[in-house]
Amino acid sequence: MNAMDDAPRPSIGAEIGGPGRAYFDSVVTDNLLDAFLELAAEVWTLKDRHDRLERALGELGIDAARLVETRVPSAEEAAERKVAREAFVARLFESFLRRPDGGAR
């Protein structure tokens, strides 16, 4: 354990009201860049895990890529996926409704 381990950590959510990272003159641009970097990190993590999973299944003789590419979802599954996709898109674009100036244009 070092001194950094003993340092108090801010409470969860404290960063929301904080200044955040500053890259540009606009807080909106800074927030977009932060969101982009977080999303890029998440995409890379998913791609890496996907690759490892396909390789592990391949070692067991399962061609996961072919199974995924050729699988046709049922109508019920397609409808569930559509609802989930639309909810994801709605959550993603909610961020664009926030304005740092309280909503004034």
Secondary structure, 3 states (H helix, E strand, C coil): CCHHHHCCCCCCCHHHCCCCCCCCCCHHHHHHHHHHHHHHHHHHHHHHHHHHHHHHHHHCCCCHHHHHHHCCCCHHHHHHHHHHHHHHHHHHHHHHHCCCCCCCC
